Amino acid sequence: MEFSVYITRSAKKSAKKLPLLVRHEVVRLSREIIAKNPYDAERLQKPLDECHSFHFKINNVHYRIAYRIIADEKRVDVVLVGSREGFYERLTRVLR
């Protein structure tokens, strides 16, 4: 029961600002972990409750991958990628 992963325009834009190593890790995690079991990540609370947040750490910096699950299409839409600092404020703006 593997889901397909779609990277939205906002996620691509935010990922461009990240180091190359982090971008590669985002792609790897999306394919190997999120696509296989998207429900394992933390479900966010209102007003962001339509998203899940996957946490990972590289070089002592905490990063997040926020995504929506479209269960009937077996698809995961990655909405935003970035460091923990200010992440949820940016996510709120993206989801408006």
N, C-alpha and C positions, 0 to 999 in steps of 0.2 A: 504494500500500500504506500507507494512513494508518490509524493506530491511534486508537481513541476514548480520551479521557482522563477518568478518574474521580477526583475529589478526595475522599479519605477524611475521616472525622470528625476524626481527629487532625491532618490537614493543615489543615482549616478552622480548628480551634482555634488552631493555631500561627500561622496567617496573620492572624488577628484582631489579634495583638499587633504586627504589622508596619505601617510607614507605608503610607498609601494608594497612593503611587507604586510601592512595591515590590509590593504586592498586584496592581496592574494589570499590572506587568511579569511577574509569575508566570503570570498568565492568558495573556498574550500569548505568552510563551515556551513554555508548555505546548501551546498550539494550533499555533503556527507552527514550532517546532523539535522538541520532544519527540514530538508526535503523528506527525510526518512521518518521523523517524528516531530512535527511542528507543535504539538500540544505540550511538549516537555518544558518549554520556556515559560517564563513568568507572564501571566496574564495581567495586563495593566488595569488600574482602577479608573473610575470615571474622572474626567471626561475622555480618557484615552482607552476606554475599555474595549474598543474594537481591535486593539493591537496586542501583540505579544512582544516581549523584549528578551532577546538572547544576549547574555553577558559573556565577555571574554577579556583576557588581559594579555598585553604584549609589552615587554620592556617596562614593567611597572605602571603602565597606563591602562585604565579600564575603558573598554569600548562597549558599545551597544549596537545591536541590529534590531530594529523595530519592523514588524511585519504583520500583515493581515492574513487570515486564513479564509479562503473561499472553498468551503468543504464540498459543495455540490459539483464544483469543477476540478476538485483535487489540485488546487493551485495555492501557492503562497506568494503574496505580493510584498516584496521588501520595500518599505516606505522610506526609511531613513537609516543611515549608518553614521556613527561618529563616536567621539570620546564622551565619557560620562558628564563632563562639565557642560552644563547648559543644554544637555540632550533633550530633556523632556519639555523644556520651553520651546525648543526648535520643533519638536514633534507636534506640539499643540498648534503652532503656526502652520505647519505643513498640512495638518488634517482639517483645517478650516475650510 
